[in-house]
């Protein structure tokens, strides 16, 4: 048993750890949600991870995002996060792509079909909608984050199917966008969302106590699905 992951293997079993070592995951957006999903997966035993984000660290990110410290302000988020993840597991294969996923930009091919899992932590309604539609069309399992901003209570974070989520403005906007396009997912999409009513705020305030739970829950959905069908102890 690898000493680094002995606690993971003790709970999940050898076959599950082998699955974690061989599957490929891509995360779009590594801010307050996606960065925690990435770290959870690497600490659990995933070894093939691609992280995508075109942004650089801003001072306003430091209250909730793993890549954000005073020393990393101005640096690409994916570059900082990759360094951090390799410090956790130097043997991991982590590709950092400093780019945004844009629904109307076909110049960059993310090769979605080459991945086993996609984690969507994108904020833009149009881009999120396009990614969900393309992922399901490519028959890749996708787990999507809905609105984590403007919430206080991490105990209200839960999961649900995109088309049945109530009380989440982002989920509602994504469904409206799909209706306008007359395009819908070819299969059900599991999402992380909060049942807490969004607070009123002049800016889109966010707290780590909520965004981190969103990210960890997304990672847990991947892990749970990944180990389905193998021995778990």
Beta strands, then each sheet from edge to edge (+ up, - down):
strand 1: 24-28
strand 2: 48-52
strand 3: 93-97
strand 4: 117-120
strand 5: 141-145
strand 6: 157-161
strand 7: 190-194
sheet 1: 3+ 2+ 1+ 4+ 5+ 7+ 6-
end
